[in-house]
Amino acid sequence: DIKLSSRVQRIKPSPTLAVSALAAQLKAQGRDVIGLGAGEPDFNTPDAIKEAGITAIREGKTKYTAVDGTPGLKQAIIEKFKRDNGHHFEPDQILVSCGGKQSFFNLCQALLDAGDEVIIPAPYWVSYPDMVLLADGNPVIVPTGKDQGFKMTPAQLEGAITPRTRLVVLNSPSNPTGVAYSREELAALGQVLLRHPHVLVATDDMYEHMMFRGAPFCNILMACPDLEDRTIVLNGVSKAYAMTGWRIGYAGGPKPLIAAMKKIQSQSTSNPTSVSQEAAEAALNGDQSCVGEMCRAFQERHDYLMEALNAIPGVECLPSDGTFYSFPSVQGAMDKLGIDSDVKFAEHLLDQVGVALVPGSAFGADGYVRISFATSMDNLKQAVERIGRAVTG
Ligand code: PLP
């Protein structure tokens, strides 16, 4: 037997990727399965961005780049932060990585010692706690249910902070709930953090451009600029430009922290793919209308889904402020069916009616499911009809 590290035994494979893989496998076996597990836009990468990648290959931009990203892409990121968020970063405050996932991974590796605490409001993106564990840190989960709009209150944040707290993670609009904090709510959380200067904050803005109803995007640094010397802003091109496979994420933050993250990256992956960096630069500098078009499609599906889901007995869903997810409570439906866990509920749906979605417990919230509406309206309508059938029997 090969003895594996205690580190790897502390974590589990990404449950969202596992659901997508299972749905694909069942489909390949000829089963009629509708997948609502996807964490990626169902659109193609826009042509102009693809062309930039193709041109990069033709021009021989196929070699190592600087570990922290090409000067051109870093400049495009600096401009983007200025344009969209009013943040002012120098080039040595920017690190480009292989997806938003690696940005957060680098952050944990650079920041945490054994036993250091990271405050993570639940429902959370599945990877935060496991990446903290991989860095020997302790995830401190703050539960927030539907009744409080899936948002951490200032009192909850205050109560979770200890002398061992190193970092608080905010993700707004949120995967999986779709909920976004308002500027006022962020400012109130910022007031708490100002009282605890040893705590850093990471704002994961991956879904910044997927906001509905024209509501303006805001992150905690925009709401509370006094946190500048201890905020790290995480973002990427994966969701905004349907570029999940290109693997480009980026971070802007305090120089010493970015330098430390860069050192970790220099001894793991080195630079992200040169060709993808050229494409990401074109995405950030180019015409942004593709972003709004995708967002409008998501909003239309969201509005349909809200009504249809809430019409199913035992299913209750808050409207999302953005993203392409909704996070209904299915507790009533579970009770009715005599099912005692959301994992079993998800299995029941897959088994009985061929609908694949991710149980809420994967995100730290039992009794819910995450529905991704990054799929066609036809698929959504069929899926809702099937869920209704599975619940009402
Ligand atoms: N952050 C959040 C909240 C996400 O949902 C995701 C992807 O699912 C990521 C970060 C990472 O994105 P990627 O590594 O694909 O760029």
Boltz pocket constraint, residues with backbone or C-beta under 6 A from the ligand:
constraints:
  - pocket:
      binder: B
      contacts: [[A, 39], [A, 98], [A, 99], [A, 100], [A, 101], [A, 102], [A, 125], [A, 171], [A, 173], [A, 175], [A, 204], [A, 206], [A, 236], [A, 237], [A, 238], [A, 244], [A, 247], [A, 248], [A, 249]]
      max_distance: 6.0
